[in-house]
Amino acid sequence: MVSKSEFLGAKIMERVLAHDLDQGGMYLEVTGAQGTFKTGALLAFTQATLQRYPKDKIFWSECFKTPLQCLRLGIEKIHLMVQEGSNVVFRDRNNHLEKVSIPVTYFTNFEDCFNKAILGKVNVVFFSDRKTWRLFLSYLRDIGEWIHVFIDEISEVAPANPSGDEYWDMVEFGWVMKDVRKCQMKVYTNTQTASDVDYRVRTKIMVKVFLPGARKDPHCRVTQQAIDNLVRDESRGNQAWIEYTGDFGLVVFKDIYRPNPKLQIGAYIDAGPQTVKINES
């Protein structure tokens, strides 16, 4: 029998995944301790999106110098895209970081990137700097169709406590994230600690997912004790609390997307990268 918490969790999950013009887009963040499948949760949302909306464009933002997490979905579902002149290369971490040649689509500007993105694939986009994603999201906001964006480790894109010119960039990015709901965008992110993300961005989050080891959000009704009591199960998935507009429920990420030890490809910037200014239009 389904408990009230499980019923509410399923209801919120449907709100997250559904295309509903009345309710609009969604900005979601997953937090949790290391090893609690934060990226696995992001991949579960990605897989659900691929299945539900094969005619929508899906974009994924990866970290540098680590194995590409998106490859856990299967290489056949991935479309790698690289900004021209960015000096992004791919290296095999199983072979002393030897440079590898894999199929890549190169693009010049945001419009070119969007046009070359493939429907029914996870378009994994690399700029010379992950912070360029702030401008790319601003561009996508004006497309006028359902778009799905997944950002692994958003603290690298919107770090806390910026200074100088980046302070004002973050102010603008906070307004971009506020408009997600109105612009048919689904933005899914994760981070180990919510405080690592700039507060102007963090306060725009609509849906919060707490995996085991997460810290209580002071603006959420989920208690720390409830988070601490979440069940971890490496074979059947980890429990999580999901909260939206004051309601919260219990979900389980049953699909465990483990790293493929035979496929440890990472993205790197070659020595002496060029400074590339990308055209927003």
N, C-alpha and C positions, 0 to 999 in steps of 0.2 A: 504494500500500500504506500502511495506517495505521501510524504509529509507536507505540511504547509510550507516549510522552508524550501523543499524541493520543487513544489508547485510554483512558488514565487520565482525561484531561480530559473526555471524553464520559461516562465512568462517574460522575464527580463532578457533572457538570451534571445527569445524570438523578437523582441523589440530591437535588440542590437543588430540582428541579421536581416530583418525585413526591410524591404523598400517601401517606405510609407511617406508620401509627399506631405501629408498633414503633419507628421511628427519630424520629418526631415532627417538630416544626417546624424552622425554620432562620433564622439571623441571618447575613446576608452583607454584606460591604463591598467596594466597588470603589474603588481608588485609581489615580492616574495623573497625568501632567502635563496642563497646560491643552491643549485641542485634541486629546486622544487618545480622545474619545468616551466619557468616563465616564458622562455622562447618556445617551448612546446605548446603552451597555451596560445601564443601568437600564431604558430603554425596550424593549430586546430581551427582557429578563426579563418585562416587563409584557405585551408582545405574546404571548409564549409562554404566559403565565398566562391571558390572555383566550381563547386558542385551546383550551387544555386544560381550563379550568375555568370555563365560561360561567355556571355556577350558583353560583359563589362570589362573595363581596363583595371588591372591590379598592379600596383607598384610596391616594391619592397626596398627598404633601406638597410644595408648591411654595415657591420663594423669592418674596419681594416685590421690586418695582421692577425686575424683569427680564422678558423675554418668557417666557410660560408654556411650559416645555419639553414638557409633556405634549401640547401641540397638534401636535407633530411626528408623533404617531400618527394624526392625523386628527381633526377637530373632532367628527365623528359618533361617536367612541368615548369622548368626554369628557362627564362630568356634573359641573358646577360646583356646589359647596355652600358656603354662607357662614353663619357664626354671626350670628344676629340681634344688632344693637347693636354689631357690631364695627367699623363704618365702613369695611369693605372695599369698594373700588370697582375698576373695571377701566378702564384707559386705553390708548389706541392710540398706541404709540410711533412709528408712521409718520405720525402727525398731531398732532405737538406735544403729546402726552400728553392729548389730548382725551378726556373721559369717554365711554365707550361703554356701550350697553345690550345685554347679552347674557343669554340664558336662565340663570337661577340659582335653585337651591332653597335656601331659608332654613331653618335649624333652630334649636332653642332650647337643647338639651342633648345630651350624648353619646348617650343612648338615642334621641332624636329623629333625630339624625344617622344613626345606624346603621339605624334603621327606614326612613328615606327614601333610603338608598343604593340604587342600582339595580344589579341583577345584570346581568352582561355588559357593564358600562361601567366606565371608570376614574373613580371618585368622587374628584374633586379638592377637598379640604376646606380651607377657610380659617378660622382663628381670628384674633382680634385680635393674637395673639402666637404665633409658631411654637413657642415653648417649651410651649405648651398641649398639643402633641403628646405630651409625656411622660405627661400625665394620660390622654390619649385612648388611648394604647397600654396603659396600666394597665387601663382600662375594657375594651378589646377582649380582653385576656388572659382575662377571665372569661366570654366569650361561649360557648365550648364548641363551636365549629365552625371549619372551615378558613377562615382570613382572611389576606389578602395586603396588606401595607403597603409602599409605596415612598417613601423619603425622599431627596429631592435635597438635597445639601449638609447632611448630618446634623450638621456642626459648629455650625450655627445652632440646632439643637435641643438638642444636648448639648455645649456648648463646654467646652474644657479650662480648668482652673484656676478653677472657680467659687468664690465667697466668700459669706459671710453665710448667709442662709436658703437660697440656691440650692445651697450645698454639700450640705445635708441632702436637698434635693430630688433632687440627682444621685445621692446614695447610694441613695435609694429607686428611682430609675430604673434604676440598675445591677442591682438585684434583679429588676426587671420584665424586663429584657432577658435575664437568666439563665434566666427561666421560659419564654421563647419556645418552646424545643424541646418542653416538656411541654404546651403549650397550643394546639397545632395552628395556630401562627402562622408565616407566612413574612414576614420583614422584610428588605427589600433597601435598602441605603443606598450613598451614595458621598461621597467627600471628596477634595480634592486631596492633603492631607497628613494621615495618620492621627493624628499628634500633636496636631492641632487639636481632636480629640474627647476628651472626658473619659476618663481611663484606666479608671474603673469600668465604663464602657460599652464601651470599646474591647476590654477583656480578655474580654468575653462573646462576641465575634465567633466564629462557627463556621466560616465559609467566607470566604476572602480571595481577591480577584481583583486581580491586578497587571497594569495596562496599561503601555504604554511610558512611561518617565519616572517610574514609581513608585519609592519608596524601599523598600529591603529591610526586611522585618519581622524583628526580632531573634529572634522566636519561631517563625519559619517556615524551612523547609529550602530554599526558593527563594533562590538567590544573587543578588547585585546584578548580576553579569555576565550571568546568564541573563535578568534583566529588561532590561538594557541591549541585549541582542541581539534583543529582540522586534521583529518586522517591522511597520512602519506602512504601510498601504495605504489611501488615502482613497477608492478606488473599490471595493475588495473587502473592506475591513474590517481592523481591527487585531488582531494576535495578543495573547493574554493568558495568564498563568499563573493557574491556579485551584488553591487548596490547601484540603484538608480532612483533619483528624485525622492530619497528617503526610504524607499522600499528596498529590502535585501532578501536574498535567498541563497540556497545552497546548490552548487553545481559540481560535477566531476568531469575533469578532462580525461576521458577514457583512452583517447588515442595518444600513445606515448611515442613521440618522434625522437628517437635516439640518434646520436651522431653515427655516421657510417665510418668505421675505422679505416676502410679502404679508400675513402674519398675525402681527403683532408686538404682541399684547395682553399687558399686564402687570397684576398686582394691586398696589394701593396702599392705604394707610390715609389717609383724608381728614384734613385738618387738624383738630386738636382732637378726637381719638378719645375715646370714652367708655371708662371702665374697667368691663369686664364680667367678672363672676365666673360661670363656667359650672358648672352643676350636674352632678356626675359620675354621678348615677343617672338 
